[in-house]
């Protein structure tokens, strides 16, 4: 029986301790509640003893009150008088009070520290609405954040928030963002730690109430998993209007990404056009198209960079709720007519009722009921509509003459076949395209099927494509071919032989970022030195680079067009994340069908005497006369070519004028390079 009693007592103590530990494990609040309960119990007991044995003539309630005063204010004890037992009980109450306050302070301190530690882990749920969620933390994230800071610079009356989530610790992300952006302006940046493929982590970012989700991973497989996870969550939500913007770098991963996003595509578009949730940007295709445009028009990469970022002038959709005055006055007018009323923006097209963008002949595109205007302007403030301005210009004397050109492509990678396909859609018959690279690489990317396709499309007959292989035998000691592409003498002789008007530099895909930029920079230096030795060689250079830092270094020493894949992708994603309709505008700019961006000599649009100025209202009307849309101009200066988009047309009530020289060019949206 004694053993059973001992076991029962042990079990009882074990259960009490278990439930006691379970209560305390609930956190700081439960511990404080327990502390108050125990202290209150002791105060009640001591108050009862003081009333019975203390010898004081007081009620029970007053005794308990006095005991509580001693517990919470030790100084009261110094003024006490009474029996020894009473004073002893009050001393016990005071010691209990000291112990209680010490424990309470410690618990509160531990609770605050624990809360701070929990917050530093980045596991707390986000309570935001209409925000942007960025999944991934890398170089692209900083580009996107920088663009959004610019975008929200003029939006002071609304709450603008971005939630960034990655598996990197929250404090590390915040420190790096703080260093990169000491002042985030009107944008609140919230960091959370978690997996971009975990549904619970995604819910903590409040993706059901966000405006858009940007998947900024550089790994296609991670991007596909992120698309799949986000799509599953969003498809279950009936009232969520959030959509996903992401980039796929490898063409072989496109189909899997579209399946993950429930996307339907004919396989030809740059972007998703049929799914309500996914805007997919194919990087390989997009960069190939950008390089095709820039390699034959010097300075065009700067135009694309400005159009794709929020720093200067970019495309906006004039929302009807913010521009009632604009639509009241301009509905029923053509794009050409509307531009005569706008002083600080340029109308380029419309978003139709069905959501499709229409950018075409400014005389034939009419702003109808329910349509929205596409504008080139500095920010998304309400559009100022002034008086209709008169226009006057003389028809041009010079007529456009199509002249074949020569293009030298140095290097080779996976983009080469797509660049050639796109390039042949724009080049004038008789143009020479020289390909200089390792023959094995050329054979790898220009397969017989691709060559046959180009012949079937009558490309090879319209444009001559000639190979300039870079190998010269075999180095028996090294056991591999010597590549002349890395020797300056070969580059000099190649430039002299081909005499190109445009040079496009590609780097192999199998090199890491530093190695690729190192090779590109070396070739750029060779080309620069050749131009210095041969002033008559006026070829333009377009080069693909992977690092913004390396591009900035190269740009300081040579005037070239640089295309940075990840930078372009990040700029486009940031704009699409902010305004989904821009997807179709970018598609138009890069597609061979419809209007594209061109830089054409100003002399083909109007006739002026030397030193004679023309105002910008008349200038944009002269461009519209040719069925094209004026965006800006390029002027040659002593410091180099200066490009200005959306120039101010009116200052202090007077038209702004400009004198154009023989070599100055206009930036226009047109169907082809030919000026009708």
PyMOL commands that set and color helices and strands:
alter all, ss='L'
color gray80, all
select helices_A, chain A and resi 2-24+28-53+60-72+74-79+84-120+139-151+170-180+199-204+220-236+251-260+283-294+300-308+324-330+335-338+416-423+439-445+448-456+459-462+484-486+488-498+513-533+548-557+565-578+582-590+602-604+616-625
alter helices_A, ss='H'
color red, helices_A
select strands_A, chain A and resi 132-135+160-166+187-193+212-215+243-248+278-282+314-318+346-351+357-358+372-377+406-410+432-436+464-467+471-475+480-483+502-505+540-545+561-564+596-601+613-615+629-637+640-645+650-651+654-655+657-659+665-670
alter strands_A, ss='S'
color yellow, strands_A
deselect
rebuild
show_as cartoon
